[in-house]
Amino acid sequence: MAEKGHSEGARPFLIARRIDSHRRLKYISLAVLVVQNASLILSIRYARTLPGDRFFATTAVVMAEVLKGLTCLLLLFAQKRGNVKHLVLFLHEAVLVQYMDTLKLAVPSLIYTLQNNLQYVAISNLPAATFQVTYQLKILTTALFSVLMLNRSLSRLQWASLLLLFTGVAIVQAQQAGSGGPRPLDQNPGVGLAAVVASCLSSGFAGVYFEKILKGSSGSVWLRNLQLGLFGTALGLVGLWWTEGTAVARRGFFFGYTPAVWGVVLNQAFGGLLVAVVVKYADNILKGFATSLSIVLSTVASIRLFGFHVDPLFALGAGLVIGAVYLYSLPRGAAKAIASASAPTSGPCTHQQPPGQPPPPQLSSHHGDLSTEPFLPKLLTKVKGS
């Protein structure tokens, strides 16, 4: 009996420790998402604007896919406890025997490869902060494709936030088109805008298509990323040969590579895998915070590194985009609470609280339900019942 009482007394302490541990992981995930989102764009912009020989973007995309595939292969090797035979048999079964399942990944891999190349084109022709804001159109395209392909429904607040997002991006682009400041001769904002819009469309479709594939299969994340890496490398080489094959053959695959370029390649290869690891601790609210903070960080860094000028029009557009990202990421319960809070407070159905009486408990508050706290894990409900 004493041991049972001791065990029951220790349970709240263990639960509290797990909550604190997961909360720390949430904040670590937030930091990783913010740094990865902002650093990739800033590093590409920095590498593409350095004086001297400019590297071939297609080779950087191929190298990122190669490194990503090798990393996933090593992780699968570790999962098989270093047994080469088991790994070979596993890959033969998963990749070759189930070839139809593998071929399904050719479509998202093609689109992701195209998207990565388009990002280089867009960032080479747009300021990093402008690209970061405009690239949030991927939220709009992902939402539309999820409605069309996954039969999802969006709340009225989400539709309103998407409209707000589009308005903010339009304002930023209007500011970009109307700015009369000096612009490098090799930069074309029109080409950059077309590239980022195409990248957002491809990102939205590929993300929803990939999610649909994952729901219908039992393959691990590392296996799927290895398959994507294999297709991405092959398709990237085809794109390299088609667009810059002659120049690469003449100057070399690693022409123009500097430490900054290698930093971009490593960020592109490992950043996505790192996000895949931490994203299981990140809910939509945290992702919204990360996106908003990365926009702010990119803007501040652009001012410091590239002499970017923030005028009132850009600040307005960026502010609308940040607000739209936050509103879109809210859970439906919070969205209903906002909608009810904005409703009229008078009328025949309105209940007036008598003076001197304590207010009734607010059902929308998350203080009584820890599972809705933004920086607590999704599995907390399970922890509480264990």
Backbone torsions as a table, in degrees:
resi	resn	phi	psi	omega
1	MET	NA	-39.6	180.0
2	ALA	-65.3	-39.7	179.6
3	GLU	-65.4	-38.2	178.9
4	LYS	-64.7	-42.8	178.2
5	GLY	-64.2	-38.2	178.1
6	HIS	-64.5	-40.3	179.7
7	SER	-64.9	-43.9	179.2
8	GLU	-65.6	-33.9	179.2
9	GLY	-72.0	-28.1	-179.3
10	ALA	-81.9	-18.1	-175.8
11	ARG	-60.3	-47.8	178.1
12	PRO	-58.9	-35.6	179.3
13	PHE	-65.6	-43.3	179.9
14	LEU	-66.0	-40.4	178.1
15	ILE	-63.2	-42.2	179.4
16	ALA	-62.5	-39.7	178.7
17	ARG	-64.8	-40.7	178.9
18	ARG	-66.3	-38.3	178.2
19	ILE	-63.7	-44.7	178.9
20	ASP	-63.3	-40.1	179.2
21	SER	-63.2	-45.4	179.9
22	HIS	-68.4	-32.9	177.4
23	ARG	-65.0	-40.6	176.8
24	ARG	-62.9	-41.3	177.9
25	LEU	-63.1	-33.7	176.9
26	LYS	-61.9	-47.4	-178.7
27	TYR	-67.7	-36.2	175.5
28	ILE	-63.5	-42.8	178.2
29	SER	-61.3	-42.0	178.1
30	LEU	-59.1	-46.0	-179.5
31	ALA	-63.1	-42.5	-179.5
32	VAL	-63.5	-44.8	-179.4
33	LEU	-63.3	-42.2	-179.6
34	VAL	-64.7	-49.1	-177.2
35	VAL	-64.3	-42.1	-178.4
36	GLN	-66.8	-44.2	-179.8
37	ASN	-60.2	-45.4	-176.1
38	ALA	-78.8	-41.6	-172.9
39	SER	-68.2	-34.9	-179.6
40	LEU	-62.8	-47.1	-178.9
41	ILE	-66.2	-44.4	-179.0
42	LEU	-65.6	-39.7	-178.6
43	SER	-68.8	-38.7	176.7
44	ILE	-63.6	-45.6	179.5
45	ARG	-60.6	-42.5	-179.7
46	TYR	-64.6	-46.0	-177.8
47	ALA	-66.5	-33.4	-177.1
48	ARG	-80.8	-15.1	-178.7
49	THR	-108.2	2.7	178.0
50	LEU	-68.6	143.9	175.9
51	PRO	-68.3	153.5	180.0
52	GLY	108.1	-165.0	-177.5
53	ASP	-66.6	133.6	179.5
54	ARG	-95.3	130.3	-178.9
55	PHE	-71.6	161.5	177.7
56	PHE	-83.5	121.0	-178.1
57	ALA	-63.0	-33.7	-178.8
58	THR	-63.8	-34.4	178.1
59	THR	-70.2	-35.1	178.2
60	ALA	-65.5	-38.5	178.0
61	VAL	-64.2	-43.9	179.3
62	VAL	-62.7	-45.4	-179.3
63	MET	-62.1	-38.7	178.3
64	ALA	-63.4	-40.5	179.2
65	GLU	-67.1	-39.7	178.7
66	VAL	-62.0	-48.3	-179.1
67	LEU	-65.1	-37.9	178.2
68	LYS	-64.0	-44.2	179.1
69	GLY	-64.3	-42.1	178.8
70	LEU	-64.0	-38.7	179.0
71	THR	-64.1	-44.7	178.3
72	CYS	-64.6	-35.6	177.8
73	LEU	-64.3	-41.1	177.8
74	LEU	-66.0	-37.7	179.0
75	LEU	-67.2	-40.3	176.1
76	LEU	-65.7	-36.7	177.0
77	PHE	-62.0	-40.3	177.7
78	ALA	-67.1	-37.2	178.5
79	GLN	-64.3	-30.1	177.4
80	LYS	-87.4	14.1	176.6
81	ARG	58.0	36.5	175.7
82	GLY	73.9	13.8	-179.9
83	ASN	-89.8	107.7	-176.0
84	VAL	-64.7	-40.6	-178.5
85	LYS	-61.3	-46.8	179.4
86	HIS	-62.2	-38.8	179.4
87	LEU	-65.3	-44.6	-179.9
88	VAL	-62.7	-44.6	178.8
89	LEU	-63.6	-40.1	179.1
90	PHE	-63.8	-46.5	-179.4
91	LEU	-67.5	-37.3	177.7
92	HIS	-61.5	-42.1	179.8
93	GLU	-69.1	-46.5	-172.6
94	ALA	-75.8	-34.6	-173.5
95	VAL	-97.5	-44.1	-172.6
96	LEU	-95.5	-50.4	-178.7
97	VAL	-63.6	-47.2	177.3
98	GLN	-92.1	57.2	-172.7
99	TYR	-68.2	-29.6	178.2
100	MET	-64.8	-37.3	177.2
101	ASP	-66.8	-37.0	178.5
102	THR	-68.1	-41.0	-177.1
103	LEU	-65.0	-24.7	177.9
104	LYS	-60.7	-26.7	-177.7
105	LEU	-82.5	-4.7	178.7
106	ALA	-65.4	-35.8	-178.3
107	VAL	-66.4	-55.9	178.4
108	PRO	-63.0	-32.3	179.3
109	SER	-65.1	-42.4	176.3
110	LEU	-59.8	-43.1	-177.5
111	ILE	-70.2	-41.0	178.0
112	TYR	-63.1	-39.1	178.1
113	THR	-64.3	-43.3	176.1
114	LEU	-61.8	-42.3	-179.6
115	GLN	-62.1	-43.0	-180.0
116	ASN	-63.1	-39.0	177.0
117	ASN	-68.5	-38.6	179.3
118	LEU	-65.7	-32.6	178.0
119	GLN	-62.1	-40.7	177.5
120	TYR	-62.9	-41.6	179.0
121	VAL	-63.7	-44.6	-177.2
122	ALA	-66.3	-47.2	-177.1
123	ILE	-69.7	-26.9	177.3
124	SER	-71.9	-18.7	-175.9
125	ASN	-116.0	-2.5	179.4
126	LEU	-130.7	148.0	171.5
127	PRO	-59.0	149.2	-175.6
128	ALA	-58.3	-41.8	-179.3
129	ALA	-66.4	-41.5	178.5
130	THR	-63.7	-42.6	177.2
131	PHE	-62.3	-44.7	-177.4
132	GLN	-59.2	-41.7	179.4
133	VAL	-70.0	-48.3	-176.8
134	THR	-64.6	-33.4	-177.0
135	TYR	-66.7	-13.8	177.1
136	GLN	-70.4	-5.7	171.9
137	LEU	-60.7	-17.1	177.8
138	LYS	-62.2	-26.2	175.6
139	ILE	-64.4	-42.7	178.8
140	LEU	-64.4	-48.0	-178.4
141	THR	-66.8	-38.4	177.8
142	THR	-63.7	-41.0	178.8
143	ALA	-63.3	-43.8	-179.3
144	LEU	-65.6	-42.7	179.2
145	PHE	-68.0	-32.8	178.1
146	SER	-68.3	-34.3	175.7
147	VAL	-67.3	-42.5	-176.2
148	LEU	-76.0	-39.5	-171.7
149	MET	-99.2	-29.1	-177.7
150	LEU	-111.6	2.7	178.6
151	ASN	57.3	36.5	177.6
152	ARG	-83.3	155.7	176.7
153	SER	-113.9	143.0	178.6
154	LEU	-109.4	145.0	177.3
155	SER	-74.2	165.4	178.3
156	ARG	-62.5	-35.0	178.2
157	LEU	-65.6	-37.6	178.8
158	GLN	-67.4	-41.6	176.3
159	TRP	-62.0	-41.4	178.7
160	ALA	-64.5	-39.0	179.6
161	SER	-67.6	-34.0	176.4
162	LEU	-66.2	-39.4	175.5
163	LEU	-64.5	-40.8	177.2
164	LEU	-63.5	-40.2	178.0
165	LEU	-60.9	-47.5	-179.8
166	PHE	-62.2	-40.2	178.8
167	THR	-63.2	-44.1	179.1
168	GLY	-62.2	-42.9	178.4
169	VAL	-64.7	-40.3	178.8
170	ALA	-62.1	-38.9	178.5
171	ILE	-65.3	-43.5	179.4
172	VAL	-62.4	-41.7	179.6
173	GLN	-69.1	-34.7	175.5
174	ALA	-64.5	-39.3	176.7
175	GLN	-64.2	-40.4	180.0
176	GLN	-64.5	-42.1	-178.6
177	ALA	-71.3	-31.8	-176.6
178	GLY	-91.0	-5.9	-179.8
179	SER	-70.4	132.8	-177.2
180	GLY	-102.3	15.4	-178.0
181	GLY	-74.0	167.5	178.5
182	PRO	-64.2	144.7	-177.9
183	ARG	-135.9	135.1	177.8
184	PRO	-55.9	145.5	-175.4
185	LEU	-65.6	-28.2	-176.6
186	ASP	-90.0	12.5	179.2
187	GLN	-114.0	132.5	-178.4
188	ASN	-126.5	104.4	-177.7
189	PRO	-59.5	-32.2	178.5
190	GLY	-64.2	-43.9	176.6
191	VAL	-64.2	-40.9	178.8
192	GLY	-62.2	-42.0	179.2
193	LEU	-65.3	-43.8	178.9
194	ALA	-61.8	-39.4	-179.5
195	ALA	-67.1	-41.8	-177.5
196	VAL	-71.8	-34.5	176.5
197	VAL	-66.0	-44.8	176.9
198	ALA	-62.5	-38.0	177.9
199	SER	-64.8	-39.4	178.4
200	CYS	-66.5	-41.0	177.6
201	LEU	-62.6	-45.9	179.6
202	SER	-66.1	-38.2	179.3
203	SER	-64.3	-43.9	-179.8
204	GLY	-63.2	-46.9	-179.3
205	PHE	-66.2	-46.5	-176.9
206	ALA	-63.9	-40.5	-179.8
207	GLY	-62.5	-44.6	-179.7
208	VAL	-70.1	-40.7	178.4
209	TYR	-62.5	-42.6	179.2
210	PHE	-64.9	-39.8	177.4
211	GLU	-63.3	-39.1	178.9
212	LYS	-64.3	-38.8	178.0
213	ILE	-66.5	-44.8	-178.1
214	LEU	-62.1	-34.8	-179.7
215	LYS	-68.7	-25.8	-177.9
216	GLY	-100.8	14.0	-179.1
217	SER	-142.3	167.3	-177.4
218	SER	-112.0	10.1	-179.0
219	GLY	-67.7	147.7	179.7
220	SER	-73.9	165.1	179.0
221	VAL	-61.9	-39.5	-177.6
222	TRP	-69.1	-37.3	176.7
223	LEU	-64.4	-45.0	-179.7
224	ARG	-63.2	-40.5	179.0
225	ASN	-69.4	-32.4	174.5
226	LEU	-64.7	-44.3	177.7
227	GLN	-62.9	-41.9	176.2
228	LEU	-62.4	-38.6	179.3
229	GLY	-65.1	-38.7	178.4
230	LEU	-63.9	-49.5	177.8
231	PHE	-65.0	-40.2	-178.6
232	GLY	-62.9	-39.8	178.2
233	THR	-64.6	-46.8	-179.4
234	ALA	-63.2	-46.8	-178.7
235	LEU	-69.2	-34.9	177.1
236	GLY	-63.9	-38.7	177.5
237	LEU	-66.2	-37.6	176.8
238	VAL	-64.1	-44.7	177.6
239	GLY	-63.4	-39.2	176.8
240	LEU	-60.2	-48.5	-179.8
241	TRP	-62.8	-36.9	-175.5
242	TRP	-72.5	-40.4	-172.6
243	THR	-97.6	-39.0	-173.2
244	GLU	-133.7	22.1	-174.8
245	GLY	-58.8	-44.6	-178.5
246	THR	-64.9	-45.7	-178.5
247	ALA	-65.8	-39.8	179.2
248	VAL	-66.7	-40.2	178.5
249	ALA	-64.5	-33.5	-178.7
250	ARG	-79.2	-41.2	-173.5
251	ARG	-100.7	-20.3	179.6
252	GLY	108.5	150.8	-176.6
253	PHE	-62.1	-40.2	-175.6
254	PHE	-99.6	27.1	178.3
255	PHE	-63.8	132.6	177.8
256	GLY	80.0	3.3	-178.9
257	TYR	-73.2	129.8	177.0
258	THR	-128.1	172.2	174.7
259	PRO	-54.4	-35.0	178.3
260	ALA	-64.9	-39.0	179.1
261	VAL	-66.8	-43.3	176.8
262	TRP	-61.9	-34.6	175.6
263	GLY	-62.0	-40.1	177.0
264	VAL	-63.2	-45.7	-178.4
265	VAL	-62.0	-46.2	179.7
266	LEU	-64.9	-38.7	178.5
267	ASN	-63.9	-43.0	-179.2
268	GLN	-68.9	-35.5	-178.0
269	ALA	-75.6	-50.8	-172.9
270	PHE	-93.1	-21.8	179.9
271	GLY	-62.1	-44.8	179.0
272	GLY	-64.4	-38.9	177.6
273	LEU	-67.2	-38.4	178.7
274	LEU	-64.3	-41.2	177.1
275	VAL	-63.2	-38.9	178.3
276	ALA	-60.9	-31.4	179.2
277	VAL	-75.0	-46.6	-173.5
278	VAL	-83.4	-16.7	-173.2
279	VAL	-67.6	-20.3	177.9
280	LYS	-68.6	-18.4	175.1
281	TYR	-94.0	-1.4	-173.6
282	ALA	-111.5	121.9	172.8
283	ASP	-89.2	-176.5	-176.6
284	ASN	-64.7	-33.5	179.5
285	ILE	-63.9	-45.3	-179.5
286	LEU	-65.2	-38.9	176.8
287	LYS	-62.2	-38.5	177.1
288	GLY	-64.3	-42.2	175.0
289	PHE	-60.1	-44.7	-177.7
290	ALA	-62.1	-43.4	179.0
291	THR	-63.1	-44.8	-179.5
292	SER	-63.2	-44.9	-179.6
293	LEU	-66.6	-34.8	179.0
294	SER	-67.5	-33.2	175.1
295	ILE	-63.7	-46.4	179.3
296	VAL	-62.7	-44.9	-179.2
297	LEU	-63.3	-42.4	178.8
298	SER	-63.1	-39.9	-179.9
299	THR	-66.2	-46.3	179.6
300	VAL	-62.9	-43.7	179.8
301	ALA	-66.1	-35.7	178.7
302	SER	-65.3	-36.8	176.6
303	ILE	-62.5	-41.6	-176.9
304	ARG	-74.5	-44.0	-172.2
305	LEU	-88.4	-38.2	-170.8
306	PHE	-117.6	6.1	179.8
307	GLY	67.4	30.6	-178.8
308	PHE	-68.4	138.0	-178.3
309	HIS	-106.6	124.7	178.4
310	VAL	-97.4	112.7	176.5
311	ASP	-103.5	170.8	-176.5
312	PRO	-57.6	-34.2	-178.6
313	LEU	-67.1	-43.6	177.5
314	PHE	-65.0	-42.2	179.8
315	ALA	-60.8	-40.0	178.3
316	LEU	-64.4	-49.0	-179.3
317	GLY	-62.9	-44.6	179.4
318	ALA	-64.3	-38.6	177.8
319	GLY	-63.3	-40.1	177.0
320	LEU	-64.7	-39.6	179.3
321	VAL	-65.7	-44.7	178.8
322	ILE	-60.6	-45.4	177.8
323	GLY	-62.6	-39.4	179.8
324	ALA	-66.0	-41.3	178.5
325	VAL	-61.3	-42.6	-179.6
326	TYR	-65.5	-45.5	-178.8
327	LEU	-64.8	-39.5	-179.3
328	TYR	-66.0	-31.3	-176.4
329	SER	-81.9	-8.1	-179.3
330	LEU	-67.2	142.1	175.0
331	PRO	-67.8	161.6	-175.0
332	ARG	-61.0	-34.9	179.1
333	GLY	-61.8	-43.4	178.1
334	ALA	-68.0	-35.8	178.5
335	ALA	-62.6	-41.0	178.0
336	LYS	-65.5	-36.4	179.1
337	ALA	-64.4	-41.2	178.0
338	ILE	-65.1	-41.8	-179.7
339	ALA	-63.5	-41.6	179.6
340	SER	-69.9	-32.4	179.1
341	ALA	-68.8	-30.2	-179.7
342	SER	-86.1	-3.1	179.8
343	ALA	-76.7	159.6	179.2
344	PRO	-60.9	143.9	-177.5
345	THR	-100.3	7.9	178.2
346	SER	-126.5	157.8	-179.9
347	GLY	136.7	175.5	-175.5
348	PRO	-66.0	-24.6	-177.3
349	CYS	-95.0	0.8	-176.6
350	THR	-85.0	128.4	179.3
351	HIS	-94.2	118.7	179.4
352	GLN	-91.0	129.8	179.7
353	GLN	-77.4	124.9	178.1
354	PRO	-61.0	144.4	178.9
355	PRO	-64.7	143.5	178.2
356	GLY	86.7	-8.5	179.6
357	GLN	-94.3	144.1	177.6
358	PRO	-66.6	145.1	-179.4
359	PRO	-67.9	148.9	178.7
360	PRO	-69.2	159.1	179.4
361	PRO	-64.1	139.4	-179.6
362	GLN	-87.5	117.7	-179.0
363	LEU	-68.9	-23.1	-178.1
364	SER	-82.1	-10.0	-179.6
365	SER	-74.1	141.8	179.9
366	HIS	-99.1	8.2	-178.5
367	HIS	-70.1	-28.8	179.9
368	GLY	-88.6	-13.3	-178.8
369	ASP	-127.5	99.8	-174.0
370	LEU	-66.4	-18.9	-176.9
371	SER	-70.6	-15.5	178.0
372	THR	-99.8	3.7	178.4
373	GLU	-68.5	128.0	-170.3
374	PRO	-57.1	-32.3	-174.7
375	PHE	-105.6	27.4	173.1
376	LEU	-113.9	152.9	-173.8
377	PRO	-70.3	157.9	179.9
378	LYS	-66.7	-25.7	-175.6
379	LEU	-88.4	14.0	-176.4
380	LEU	-67.0	-32.0	177.6
381	THR	-59.0	-39.2	176.8
382	LYS	-66.2	-37.8	179.1
383	VAL	-63.6	-41.5	-177.7
384	LYS	-66.8	-29.3	-178.5
385	GLY	-90.7	-2.8	-176.9
386	SER	-82.9	NA	NA
